[in-house]
Amino acid sequence: MAVVSEDIERVEDAALTRAAQRGDAAALGLLLERHRPGMRAVALSLLGPGPDVDDVMQDAALVALRRIGDVRDPAAVGAWLRMVVRNGSRSVRRAAARTEPLAEVPLPPGLTTPEHVLDKHALRDWIWEAVESLSPALRLPVVLRYFSAGVTSYQQIAEACGIPVGTVRSRLSQARTGLAKALEATAAGAHDDVRRRTEESWLEVRDTLAAAERGEYGKVVSDRYTPGVTLLSAGQHLGGSELLVAGMEGDLSAGVRQRPAHVIAGRSLVVWEMNLVNPPDAPDHCPPGVAWIMTLEGGRVDRVSLYHTPRPDPAVLAEP
């Protein structure tokens, strides 16, 4: 009888997983609820009782939202969920041993095309609706952590937002709690068409770079940004529209080109992650990449925060 029950459970898991991969939020919720005891047992075995267990469980649920499409064997989704919890728990233990919270959770591998991004995240519509319900202070760290391709570690988020690593950890914890409640409330509701918004943002980034190549970036800023737009880096105010235009024109004059690699598009927050291509005669002119983190006001860009991807440490690269 036990074997029959296990077979039935695997069939039900497979059906729920396939439904979740097609964008059925209720199916994903049922999967998480069904496997919650096993997931929690894994966290308890590695961390012991305490608040870290709740954090890891909430983190695992959000990772599942992001990566349910990665499950290759739908019938084995329970083992996959427990693996997510196990990896998250081990990250917490490593972070505690270092006395610095640089936890790493399983995040998607590099995503290279807009089509791949859109196909892998059918659940994004209702996830985004929940994200938009968070305060701006909580929204940006959680978007970078769970939606970006290259600004995902606590240290990177801290640098991008200009806040301490400990504050990142605290805000993510608050955001996870808020998302858990908001997702339940929004899963069955009507939401913006995130697929359309993301497609439009891919077109916009390409149009923006093409206009800059033609010497028309100033017009883009005038048309699409607010008059009082501010430019920041590491949380520090650098200037306004004039500096934005001067910086773009300066890079182009130096032979630097930007190539869009990943786009995140919400109602109030847009992130463009770019690869930077330096001229052959100055390969170290710019870091390898940059993220444009843009806050919107009335549909126009009101604030641009730039985060430059650091160059790899030569000492680390030289290690065997």
C-alpha positions in Angstrom: 0.0 0.0 0.0 2.8 2.4 0.8 4.3 1.9 -2.7 0.9 2.6 -4.3 0.5 5.8 -2.2 4.0 7.0 -3.3 3.1 6.3 -6.9 -0.1 8.3 -6.6 1.8 11.2 -4.9 4.3 11.3 -7.7 1.6 11.4 -10.3 -0.2 14.2 -8.4 3.1 16.1 -8.0 3.8 15.8 -11.7 0.4 17.2 -12.6 0.7 20.1 -10.2 4.3 20.9 -11.3 3.3 21.0 -15.0 0.4 23.2 -14.1 2.6 25.5 -12.1 5.1 25.7 -14.9 2.2 26.9 -17.2 1.6 29.7 -14.7 -1.0 28.2 -12.4 -0.3 29.9 -9.1 -2.7 27.8 -7.1 -0.9 24.6 -8.3 2.4 26.0 -7.0 0.8 26.9 -3.7 -0.5 23.3 -3.3 3.0 21.9 -4.1 4.6 24.1 -1.5 1.9 23.2 1.1 2.2 19.5 0.4 6.0 19.5 0.8 6.3 22.0 3.6 6.8 19.4 6.3 9.7 17.8 4.5 11.2 21.1 3.5 11.0 22.3 7.1 12.5 19.1 8.4 15.5 19.6 6.2 16.0 23.2 7.5 15.6 22.1 11.1 18.1 19.3 10.7 20.8 21.7 9.4 20.0 24.9 11.3 18.2 23.8 14.5 15.2 25.7 15.8 15.2 29.4 15.3 14.3 32.3 13.1 16.7 31.2 10.4 14.5 28.3 9.6 11.6 30.6 8.8 13.8 32.8 6.6 15.1 29.8 4.7 11.6 28.5 4.2 10.3 31.8 2.9 13.4 32.1 0.7 12.9 28.7 -0.7 9.3 29.5 -1.6 10.4 32.6 -3.6 13.2 30.6 -5.3 10.5 28.1 -6.3 8.4 30.9 -7.8 11.4 31.9 -9.8 12.6 28.5 -10.9 9.7 26.1 -11.1 10.3 26.0 -14.8 13.8 24.5 -14.2 12.3 21.3 -12.7 13.0 18.6 -15.3 11.3 15.7 -13.6 7.9 17.0 -12.4 7.3 13.8 -10.4 10.4 14.5 -8.3 9.5 18.1 -7.4 9.6 17.2 -3.7 13.3 16.3 -3.8 13.9 19.5 -5.8 12.2 21.6 -3.2 14.1 19.9 -0.4 17.4 20.6 -2.3 16.5 24.3 -2.5 16.0 24.3 1.3 19.2 22.3 1.8 21.3 24.7 -0.3 19.7 27.8 1.4 20.4 26.3 4.9 24.0 25.6 4.1 24.4 29.1 2.8 23.1 30.5 6.1 25.5 28.3 8.0 28.5 29.4 5.9 27.4 33.0 6.3 27.3 32.6 10.1 30.7 31.0 10.2 32.1 34.0 8.3 30.3 36.4 10.6 29.2 38.2 7.4 25.8 37.5 5.9 26.7 36.8 2.3 24.2 34.0 1.8 23.8 32.5 -1.6 20.6 30.7 -2.6 20.0 28.8 -5.8 19.4 31.4 -8.5 18.9 31.0 -12.2 22.0 30.6 -14.5 22.8 33.4 -16.9 19.8 34.3 -19.0 20.7 35.6 -22.4 17.6 36.4 -24.5 14.3 38.1 -23.7 12.5 35.1 -25.1 14.2 32.8 -22.6 13.4 35.1 -19.7 9.8 35.4 -20.7 9.3 31.7 -21.2 10.9 30.8 -17.9 8.7 33.1 -15.8 5.0 32.5 -16.6 4.3 33.2 -12.9 5.8 36.7 -13.1 2.5 38.5 -13.6 1.1 37.8 -10.1 4.6 37.8 -8.5 5.1 41.3 -9.8 1.7 42.4 -8.4 2.8 41.2 -5.0 6.2 42.9 -5.4 4.6 46.2 -6.3 2.7 46.1 -3.0 5.9 46.4 -1.0 7.4 49.7 0.1 10.1 51.2 -2.3 12.8 50.5 0.4 11.9 46.8 0.4 11.0 46.5 -3.3 14.4 47.3 -4.8 16.4 44.7 -2.8 13.9 41.9 -3.5 13.8 42.7 -7.2 17.6 42.6 -7.5 17.8 39.4 -5.4 15.2 37.4 -7.2 14.8 38.9 -10.6 18.2 40.3 -11.7 20.8 38.2 -13.5 24.0 39.7 -12.0 23.2 41.8 -8.9 22.0 39.0 -6.6 24.4 38.6 -3.7 23.9 40.6 -0.4 27.2 42.5 -1.0 26.2 43.5 -4.6 22.8 44.6 -3.5 24.3 46.6 -0.7 26.7 48.4 -3.1 23.9 49.0 -5.7 21.6 50.5 -3.1 24.2 52.3 -1.0 23.2 50.6 2.2 25.0 48.2 4.7 24.9 44.5 4.1 23.1 44.0 7.4 20.3 46.4 6.2 20.0 44.3 3.0 19.5 41.2 5.0 16.9 42.9 7.2 15.0 44.3 4.3 14.9 41.0 2.5 13.6 39.3 5.6 10.8 41.9 5.9 10.1 41.7 2.1 9.8 37.9 2.2 7.2 38.2 5.0 5.3 40.8 3.1 5.4 38.8 -0.1 4.2 35.7 1.5 1.0 37.5 2.5 0.7 39.5 -0.7 1.0 36.5 -3.0 -1.9 34.8 -1.4 -4.0 38.0 -1.9 -3.0 38.6 -5.5 -2.7 35.1 -7.0 -6.4 35.0 -8.1 -6.6 38.7 -9.1 -6.2 40.5 -12.4 -2.8 41.8 -13.1 -0.9 43.9 -15.6 0.4 42.2 -18.7 4.0 41.7 -17.6 5.0 39.9 -20.7 4.0 42.9 -22.8 5.8 45.3 -20.4 9.0 43.3 -20.5 8.9 43.1 -24.3 8.4 46.9 -24.5 11.3 47.4 -22.2 13.6 45.3 -24.3 12.6 47.5 -27.3 13.2 50.6 -25.3 16.7 49.7 -24.2 17.6 48.9 -27.7 16.0 52.1 -29.0 17.8 54.1 -26.3 21.2 52.7 -27.2 20.6 53.2 -30.9 19.6 56.8 -30.3 22.7 57.4 -28.2 24.8 56.1 -31.1 23.1 58.7 -33.3 23.9 61.4 -30.8 20.3 61.7 -29.7 20.5 60.5 -26.1 19.7 64.0 -24.9 16.3 63.8 -26.7 15.6 60.4 -25.0 16.3 61.9 -21.6 14.0 64.8 -22.4 11.2 62.7 -23.7 11.3 59.7 -21.3 12.8 61.1 -18.0 11.3 63.6 -15.5 12.8 67.1 -15.6 14.2 66.5 -12.1 15.7 63.1 -12.8 18.7 62.3 -10.6 21.7 60.1 -11.2 23.1 58.0 -8.3 25.9 55.5 -7.7 26.2 53.5 -4.5 23.3 55.6 -3.0 25.3 58.9 -3.6 23.7 61.7 -5.6 25.9 62.5 -8.6 23.9 64.9 -10.7 20.9 65.2 -13.1 20.1 65.0 -16.8 23.2 66.9 -17.9 25.5 64.4 -16.2 23.5 61.5 -17.6 23.9 62.8 -21.2 27.6 63.8 -20.7 28.4 60.3 -19.3 26.8 58.5 -22.2 28.4 60.7 -24.8 31.8 60.4 -23.0 31.7 56.6 -23.1 30.7 56.6 -26.7 33.5 59.0 -27.6 35.9 56.7 -25.8 34.7 53.7 -27.9 32.7 52.0 -25.2 29.5 50.3 -26.2 26.7 48.8 -24.1 24.9 45.6 -25.0 21.6 44.7 -23.2 21.8 41.3 -21.4 18.8 41.2 -19.1 15.7 43.3 -18.5 13.4 43.6 -15.4 10.2 45.6 -16.0 7.7 46.5 -13.3 5.3 49.4 -13.0 7.5 51.4 -10.7 10.9 49.9 -11.2 13.0 48.9 -14.3 16.4 47.3 -14.4 18.5 47.1 -17.5 21.6 44.9 -17.1 24.3 45.7 -19.7 27.5 44.1 -20.9 30.1 46.8 -21.5 32.4 46.4 -24.6 35.6 48.4 -24.3 37.7 49.5 -27.3 40.6 47.2 -28.2 43.2 49.8 -27.3 41.7 50.4 -23.9 40.3 47.0 -22.7 40.2 48.2 -19.0 38.4 51.5 -19.7 35.2 50.4 -18.1 34.1 47.5 -15.8 32.6 44.4 -17.6 29.0 45.4 -17.0 26.6 47.9 -15.6 23.0 47.8 -14.2 20.7 50.7 -14.8 18.3 50.7 -11.8 15.5 53.1 -12.7 12.7 54.3 -10.5 9.6 55.5 -12.4 7.3 58.3 -11.6 4.1 58.6 -13.7 5.6 56.3 -16.3 8.8 58.4 -16.7 12.3 57.7 -15.3 12.7 59.8 -12.1 15.9 58.2 -10.7 18.8 56.3 -12.2 21.1 54.3 -10.0 24.2 52.8 -11.7 25.9 49.7 -10.4 29.1 48.6 -12.2 30.0 44.9 -12.1 33.5 44.7 -10.6 36.3 43.2 -12.5 37.4 39.7 -11.4 40.2 39.7 -8.8 43.4 38.6 -10.7 44.6 36.8 -7.5 41.4 34.7 -7.5 41.7 34.0 -11.2 45.3 32.8 -10.7 44.3 30.2 -8.1 44.4 26.6 -9.3 
